[in-house]
């Protein structure tokens, strides 16, 4: 098993480029299945979840050419629909949560699909109902084989429909949009997700010949077309990485410039970090964070404790709550974190407490942080990464801590962060990849 060994407490300095957005990549890459024409996609992150999806598309018959580290062409002319009955598909699709994103394009273009019960993060239940209920509104019929854990879908006659989503799911909205663009008639999706990544998908589909209006709002109208063509698409930088690097700079008192962040697409993220007292400035489209000894958490206007909670866009993304939590441990002041959208994502705080952080886990969804204002440093320990975002939070804690930390199960981190150890070493971090046995406790 690979692990990271970190000697913390070092100030970092330099420039870092955020990778392409993981959450955009999974839906954009799946969308190549909607056409038999060539599609070129750039700024693709070189991470495990994305690479697994690209490999899965290749197994399905998509012709793939890698033009550079972050740029591919895809041509889905000859899709092998029998592949979906194979054990290979079950194994590969079941091990990747992003595999659910191929269902919408397959239903739209071929009228049929199958999907094994997807895997991925162990952060509580993450329902797929929104996807399936949307497909059913369009006329798809589902059969779930509980023994094989396989969903078989028939959608030979997709018809546009009015769809009110039960939750503003990003992947659910994206999947339904991809099915609807080739359905007959008009589809209206209300309570649609409106994240920048979903907007990116809609803009790409429109360039391919789709007719989607309302992009950027929670009401999408899709007029079905008979066929889509090819296009070129460049993905946004990953907003979760950008937020992670802001937090890293604050925790380690480092002077860091985050390059080419597409600032206008970051929504409330910069403001949330400002509420933690972190100073930074926009230089062109770069974020410059100066070395900062102390940062003070704001209170609400009435003097009560600041609460940071996640909510669908344009609210604060749940993927950055764990970063905010760890950054608050070294701030001056108190903070309540309220994780509304997912279960079990706060269960990594015991590791931070072992490192010396003052955190009270109120329940599975809320934690109170007493910021220690860097009166003493966190201490290095051995720990295991439970999921992508908690793993990076622990990595940031380790880089700020005194002494040596070892993080096991770094495969979870690398599902979402490209070459993270290499890029951190370029800033001066003392981080080494080692072979190590997982701890027994």
C-alpha positions as CSV (number, residue, x, y, z in Angstrom):
1,X,0.0,0.0,0.0
2,X,1.2,3.5,-0.8
3,X,1.4,6.2,1.9
4,X,2.5,9.8,2.2
5,X,5.2,10.6,4.8
6,X,5.1,14.3,5.6
7,X,7.5,16.4,7.7
8,X,5.3,19.4,8.6
9,X,5.8,22.9,9.9
10,X,7.5,24.2,6.8
11,X,6.5,27.5,5.0
12,X,5.8,26.9,1.3
13,X,6.3,29.4,-1.5
14,X,5.6,29.6,-5.2
15,X,3.0,29.1,-7.9
16,X,0.6,26.2,-8.4
17,X,-1.7,25.4,-11.3
18,X,-5.1,23.9,-10.4
19,X,-6.0,20.8,-12.4
20,X,-9.0,20.5,-14.6
21,X,-12.3,20.0,-12.7
22,X,-12.9,16.4,-11.7
23,X,-16.6,16.8,-11.3
24,X,-16.9,18.4,-14.7
25,X,-14.7,15.8,-16.4
26,X,-17.0,12.9,-15.5
27,X,-20.0,14.3,-17.2
28,X,-18.2,16.0,-20.1
29,X,-16.4,12.8,-21.0
30,X,-19.6,10.7,-20.8
31,X,-21.2,13.2,-23.2
32,X,-18.9,12.0,-26.1
33,X,-21.3,9.0,-26.4
34,X,-24.0,11.3,-27.7
35,X,-22.4,11.6,-31.2
36,X,-20.4,9.6,-33.7
37,X,-18.4,12.7,-34.5
38,X,-15.0,13.5,-33.0
39,X,-14.8,15.6,-29.8
40,X,-11.6,17.1,-28.5
41,X,-11.5,17.8,-24.7
42,X,-8.6,19.7,-23.0
43,X,-7.6,20.4,-19.4
44,X,-8.6,16.8,-18.4
45,X,-7.2,16.0,-14.9
46,X,-4.9,13.0,-14.9
47,X,-6.6,11.2,-11.9
48,X,-7.8,7.7,-11.2
49,X,-11.6,8.3,-11.4
50,X,-11.3,10.1,-14.7
51,X,-8.8,7.7,-16.2
52,X,-11.1,4.8,-15.2
53,X,-14.0,6.4,-17.1
54,X,-11.8,7.0,-20.2
55,X,-10.7,3.3,-20.1
56,X,-14.3,2.2,-19.8
57,X,-15.3,4.2,-22.9
58,X,-12.4,2.6,-24.7
59,X,-13.7,-0.9,-23.7
60,X,-17.1,0.2,-25.1
61,X,-15.6,0.9,-28.5
62,X,-14.9,4.6,-28.4
63,X,-11.8,5.5,-30.4
64,X,-9.5,7.5,-28.1
65,X,-6.4,9.5,-28.9
66,X,-4.3,11.2,-26.2
67,X,-2.8,14.3,-27.8
68,X,-1.0,15.5,-24.6
69,X,-1.1,15.0,-20.8
70,X,-4.4,16.8,-20.5
71,X,-6.0,16.6,-24.0
72,X,-7.8,13.8,-25.7
73,X,-10.0,13.2,-28.8
74,X,-12.9,10.8,-28.6
75,X,-14.9,9.3,-31.4
76,X,-17.9,7.1,-30.4
77,X,-18.7,5.7,-33.9
78,X,-18.8,2.0,-33.1
79,X,-20.2,1.3,-29.6
80,X,-20.4,-2.4,-28.6
81,X,-23.8,-2.6,-26.8
82,X,-23.1,-6.3,-25.9
83,X,-20.2,-5.1,-23.8
84,X,-22.8,-4.0,-21.1
85,X,-23.6,-7.7,-20.4
86,X,-20.0,-8.6,-19.7
87,X,-18.3,-9.3,-16.4
88,X,-15.6,-6.8,-17.4
89,X,-18.2,-4.0,-17.6
90,X,-19.7,-5.1,-14.2
91,X,-16.3,-5.0,-12.6
92,X,-15.1,-1.7,-14.0
93,X,-18.4,0.1,-13.9
94,X,-19.2,-1.1,-10.4
95,X,-15.9,0.2,-9.1
96,X,-16.5,3.8,-10.4
97,X,-19.3,6.0,-9.2
98,X,-18.9,8.2,-12.3
99,X,-20.0,5.3,-14.5
100,X,-23.6,6.3,-13.8
101,X,-23.0,9.2,-16.1
102,X,-22.9,7.0,-19.2
103,X,-26.6,6.0,-18.8
104,X,-28.1,9.3,-20.0
105,X,-26.1,9.5,-23.2
106,X,-26.7,5.8,-24.0
107,X,-30.4,6.1,-23.5
108,X,-30.6,9.2,-25.6
109,X,-28.6,7.8,-28.5
110,X,-29.3,4.1,-28.4
111,X,-32.5,3.7,-26.4
112,X,-30.9,1.2,-24.1
113,X,-28.3,1.0,-21.2
114,X,-27.2,-1.1,-18.3
115,X,-25.3,-0.1,-15.3
116,X,-23.9,-2.1,-12.3
117,X,-24.5,-0.6,-8.9
118,X,-21.8,2.1,-8.8
119,X,-19.0,2.3,-6.2
120,X,-17.0,5.3,-5.0
121,X,-16.7,7.3,-1.8
122,X,-17.8,5.8,1.5
123,X,-19.5,9.0,2.8
124,X,-23.0,7.7,3.5
125,X,-25.9,7.1,1.1
126,X,-25.7,9.0,-2.2
127,X,-29.0,8.2,-3.9
128,X,-29.3,7.5,-7.6
129,X,-33.1,8.0,-7.5
130,X,-33.0,11.4,-9.1
131,X,-31.3,10.0,-12.2
132,X,-33.7,7.1,-12.5
133,X,-36.9,9.1,-11.8
134,X,-35.9,11.6,-14.4
135,X,-35.3,8.9,-17.0
136,X,-38.6,7.3,-16.2
137,X,-40.4,10.6,-16.7
138,X,-38.8,10.6,-20.2
139,X,-40.2,7.1,-20.8
140,X,-37.4,4.8,-19.7
141,X,-38.2,1.5,-18.0
142,X,-35.9,0.0,-15.3
143,X,-35.4,-3.5,-14.2
144,X,-33.0,-4.1,-11.2
145,X,-31.5,-7.5,-10.8
146,X,-30.7,-7.6,-7.1
147,X,-28.7,-10.8,-7.3
148,X,-26.3,-9.4,-10.0
149,X,-26.7,-5.8,-8.7
150,X,-27.4,-4.6,-12.2
151,X,-29.8,-2.0,-13.6
152,X,-31.1,-2.7,-17.1
153,X,-32.8,0.2,-18.9
154,X,-35.1,0.3,-22.0
155,X,-35.7,3.7,-23.5
156,X,-36.6,3.0,-27.2
157,X,-39.1,5.8,-27.3
158,X,-37.9,8.8,-25.2
159,X,-40.4,11.6,-25.1
160,X,-39.8,15.1,-23.7
161,X,-41.6,15.7,-20.4
162,X,-42.0,18.2,-17.5
163,X,-39.6,17.0,-14.7
164,X,-39.5,18.5,-11.2
165,X,-36.4,17.1,-9.6
166,X,-36.7,16.0,-6.0
167,X,-33.2,17.4,-5.3
168,X,-31.0,19.7,-7.3
169,X,-28.5,16.9,-8.0
170,X,-25.6,17.9,-10.3
171,X,-25.0,14.5,-11.7
172,X,-28.7,13.7,-11.9
173,X,-29.4,16.9,-13.8
174,X,-26.5,16.3,-16.2
175,X,-27.6,12.7,-16.9
176,X,-31.2,13.7,-17.6
177,X,-30.1,16.6,-19.8
178,X,-27.9,14.2,-21.8
179,X,-30.9,11.8,-22.3
180,X,-33.3,14.7,-23.1
181,X,-31.2,16.4,-25.9
182,X,-32.0,13.5,-28.3
183,X,-35.6,12.8,-27.0
184,X,-38.6,13.7,-29.1
185,X,-40.3,17.0,-28.1
186,X,-39.6,19.4,-25.3
187,X,-38.2,18.6,-21.8
188,X,-38.5,21.1,-18.9
189,X,-36.3,20.4,-15.9
190,X,-37.3,22.4,-12.8
191,X,-35.1,22.5,-9.7
192,X,-32.2,21.7,-12.0
193,X,-28.7,22.1,-10.6
194,X,-26.9,25.2,-12.0
195,X,-23.3,24.6,-11.0
196,X,-20.7,26.0,-13.4
197,X,-19.8,22.4,-14.3
198,X,-23.4,21.8,-15.4
199,X,-23.4,25.0,-17.3
200,X,-20.2,23.9,-19.1
201,X,-21.9,20.7,-20.1
202,X,-25.0,22.6,-21.5
203,X,-22.8,25.0,-23.4
204,X,-20.8,22.1,-24.9
205,X,-24.0,20.3,-25.9
206,X,-25.4,23.5,-27.5
207,X,-22.2,23.7,-29.6
208,X,-22.8,20.1,-30.7
209,X,-26.3,21.1,-31.9
210,X,-28.5,20.7,-28.9
211,X,-31.2,23.3,-28.0
212,X,-30.9,24.0,-24.3
213,X,-32.1,27.3,-22.8
214,X,-32.1,28.6,-19.2
215,X,-28.4,27.6,-18.8
216,X,-27.2,28.9,-15.4
217,X,-30.7,28.9,-13.9
218,X,-32.7,26.2,-12.1
219,X,-35.2,25.9,-15.0
220,X,-33.8,24.3,-18.1
221,X,-35.8,23.8,-21.3
222,X,-34.5,21.3,-23.8
223,X,-35.9,20.9,-27.3
224,X,-34.9,17.5,-28.6
225,X,-32.9,17.2,-31.8
226,X,-32.3,14.2,-34.0
227,X,-28.5,14.3,-34.0
228,X,-25.5,15.9,-32.4
229,X,-22.1,16.7,-34.0
230,X,-18.5,17.1,-32.8
231,X,-16.9,20.0,-30.9
232,X,-13.9,21.2,-28.9
233,X,-14.2,21.8,-25.2
234,X,-11.9,23.1,-22.4
235,X,-12.7,22.3,-18.9
236,X,-12.7,24.7,-16.0
237,X,-10.0,24.6,-13.3
238,X,-11.1,22.5,-10.2
239,X,-12.7,24.9,-7.7
240,X,-12.1,22.3,-4.9
241,X,-8.4,22.3,-5.6
242,X,-8.4,26.1,-5.6
243,X,-10.2,26.2,-2.2
244,X,-7.8,23.5,-0.9
245,X,-4.7,25.6,-1.9
246,X,-6.2,28.7,-0.2
247,X,-6.6,26.7,3.0
248,X,-3.1,25.2,2.6
249,X,-1.5,28.6,2.4
250,X,-3.3,29.9,5.5
251,X,-2.5,26.8,7.6
252,X,1.2,26.8,6.7
253,X,1.7,30.6,6.7
254,X,2.8,30.3,3.1
255,X,3.0,32.8,0.2
256,X,1.3,31.0,-2.7
257,X,-0.1,32.1,-6.1
258,X,-2.8,30.0,-7.6
259,X,-2.7,30.4,-11.3
260,X,-5.6,30.8,-13.8
261,X,-8.5,30.2,-11.4
262,X,-11.4,31.4,-13.6
263,X,-12.4,33.6,-10.6
264,X,-15.8,34.5,-12.0
265,X,-16.8,30.8,-11.7
266,X,-15.9,30.4,-8.1
267,X,-19.2,31.8,-6.6
268,X,-19.1,32.2,-2.9
269,X,-15.9,30.2,-2.3
270,X,-13.6,33.2,-2.0
271,X,-16.0,35.0,0.4
272,X,-16.2,31.9,2.7
273,X,-12.5,31.8,3.1
274,X,-12.5,35.6,3.7
275,X,-14.9,35.0,6.6
276,X,-12.2,32.8,8.1
277,X,-9.9,35.8,8.1
278,X,-7.8,34.7,5.2
279,X,-6.3,37.5,3.1
280,X,-5.7,37.2,-0.6
281,X,-5.9,39.3,-3.7
282,X,-6.8,38.8,-7.3
283,X,-4.0,39.5,-9.8
284,X,-5.4,39.2,-13.3
285,X,-7.0,35.7,-13.0
286,X,-4.5,34.5,-10.4
287,X,-5.2,34.4,-6.6
288,X,-2.2,35.6,-4.5
289,X,-2.2,34.6,-0.9
290,X,0.4,36.3,1.3
291,X,2.1,34.7,4.2
292,X,-0.2,35.3,7.2
293,X,0.7,34.6,10.8
294,X,-2.9,34.9,12.2
295,X,-6.4,34.9,10.7
296,X,-9.5,35.7,12.7
297,X,-13.0,34.1,12.1
298,X,-15.7,36.6,11.7
299,X,-18.9,36.5,13.7
300,X,-22.4,37.1,12.5
301,X,-23.6,40.8,12.8
302,X,-25.4,40.0,16.1
303,X,-22.2,38.6,17.5
304,X,-23.2,35.0,17.4
305,X,-20.9,32.2,16.2
306,X,-20.3,32.0,12.5
307,X,-21.9,28.9,10.8
308,X,-20.7,27.6,7.5
309,X,-23.1,25.1,5.8
310,X,-23.2,23.5,2.5
311,X,-26.0,23.8,0.0
312,X,-26.6,23.4,-3.7
313,X,-25.1,26.0,-6.0
314,X,-24.9,29.0,-5.7
315,X,-24.5,28.0,-2.1
316,X,-21.2,26.6,-0.7
317,X,-20.0,23.3,-2.1
318,X,-20.0,20.4,0.4
319,X,-16.6,19.3,-1.1
320,X,-14.9,22.2,0.7
321,X,-16.4,21.9,4.1
322,X,-13.7,19.5,5.4
323,X,-11.1,22.0,4.2
324,X,-12.8,24.9,6.0
325,X,-13.0,22.8,9.1
326,X,-9.3,22.0,9.2
327,X,-8.3,25.6,8.4
328,X,-10.5,26.8,11.3
329,X,-8.6,24.7,13.8
330,X,-5.6,27.2,13.5
331,X,-7.7,30.4,13.3
332,X,-8.7,32.7,16.1
333,X,-12.3,32.3,17.0
334,X,-15.0,29.7,16.9
335,X,-16.9,28.1,14.0
336,X,-19.9,25.7,13.5
337,X,-19.6,23.5,10.5
338,X,-23.0,22.1,9.3
339,X,-22.7,19.3,6.7
340,X,-26.3,19.0,5.4
341,X,-26.0,17.2,2.1
342,X,-24.0,14.0,3.0
343,X,-23.7,11.7,5.9
344,X,-20.5,10.6,7.6
345,X,-18.3,13.2,6.0
346,X,-17.3,14.7,9.4
347,X,-16.1,11.4,10.9
348,X,-12.4,12.2,10.1
349,X,-12.3,14.8,12.9
350,X,-11.0,12.2,15.4
351,X,-7.7,12.3,13.5
352,X,-7.6,16.1,13.9
353,X,-8.4,15.8,17.6
354,X,-5.5,13.4,17.9
355,X,-3.3,16.0,16.3
356,X,-4.3,18.6,18.9
357,X,-7.2,20.3,17.3
358,X,-10.1,21.4,19.5
359,X,-13.2,20.1,17.8
360,X,-16.5,18.9,19.2
361,X,-18.4,16.5,16.9
362,X,-22.0,17.4,17.8
363,X,-23.7,14.8,15.6
364,X,-23.0,13.2,12.2
365,X,-23.7,16.5,10.5
366,X,-22.3,19.2,12.8
367,X,-19.0,20.0,14.4
368,X,-17.9,23.0,16.5
369,X,-14.3,24.2,16.0
370,X,-12.5,26.2,18.7
371,X,-9.7,27.9,16.8
372,X,-6.4,27.8,18.8
373,X,-4.9,30.8,16.9
374,X,-1.6,28.9,16.3
375,X,-0.8,29.1,20.0
376,X,0.7,25.7,19.4
377,X,1.1,23.6,16.3
378,X,-0.8,20.4,15.5
379,X,1.4,17.3,16.0
380,X,2.2,14.8,13.4
381,X,0.5,11.3,13.7
382,X,-0.2,8.3,11.6
383,X,-3.7,8.3,10.0
384,X,-5.8,6.8,7.2
385,X,-7.6,8.8,4.5
386,X,-11.3,7.9,4.5
387,X,-12.3,9.7,1.3
388,X,-11.0,12.2,-1.2
389,X,-11.8,15.5,0.5
390,X,-11.1,14.4,4.1
391,X,-7.8,12.9,2.9
392,X,-6.7,16.3,1.5
393,X,-7.8,18.0,4.7
394,X,-5.6,15.6,6.7
395,X,-2.8,16.2,4.2
396,X,-3.1,20.0,4.8
397,X,-3.2,19.4,8.6
398,X,0.0,17.3,8.3
399,X,1.8,19.9,6.3
400,X,1.1,22.4,9.0
401,X,1.9,20.1,11.9
402,X,5.1,19.7,13.9
403,X,7.0,16.5,13.2
404,X,6.3,13.5,11.0
405,X,2.9,12.4,9.8
406,X,2.0,9.3,7.7
407,X,-1.2,9.1,5.7
408,X,-2.3,5.7,4.5
409,X,-4.9,4.9,1.8
410,X,-3.7,7.7,-0.3
411,X,-5.4,6.1,-3.3
412,X,-8.5,7.9,-2.1
413,X,-6.7,11.2,-2.3
414,X,-5.3,10.4,-5.8
415,X,-8.8,9.7,-7.1
416,X,-9.3,13.5,-7.0
417,X,-5.9,15.2,-6.9
418,X,-3.4,14.9,-9.8
419,X,0.3,14.5,-8.9
420,X,-0.4,16.1,-5.6
421,X,2.9,15.2,-4.0
422,X,4.9,16.4,-6.9
423,X,3.1,19.7,-7.0
424,X,3.5,20.2,-3.3
425,X,7.2,19.4,-3.4
426,X,7.6,22.1,-6.0
427,X,6.3,24.6,-3.4
428,X,8.9,23.3,-0.9
429,X,6.8,20.7,1.0
430,X,8.6,17.8,2.5
431,X,6.3,15.0,1.3
432,X,7.5,11.5,0.2
433,X,5.6,8.6,-1.3
434,X,6.5,5.4,0.6
435,X,5.5,1.7,0.6
436,X,3.9,1.0,4.0
437,X,1.6,-1.5,5.6
438,X,-1.7,-0.1,6.7
439,X,-2.1,0.4,10.5
440,X,-4.0,-2.3,12.3
441,X,-6.1,0.0,14.5
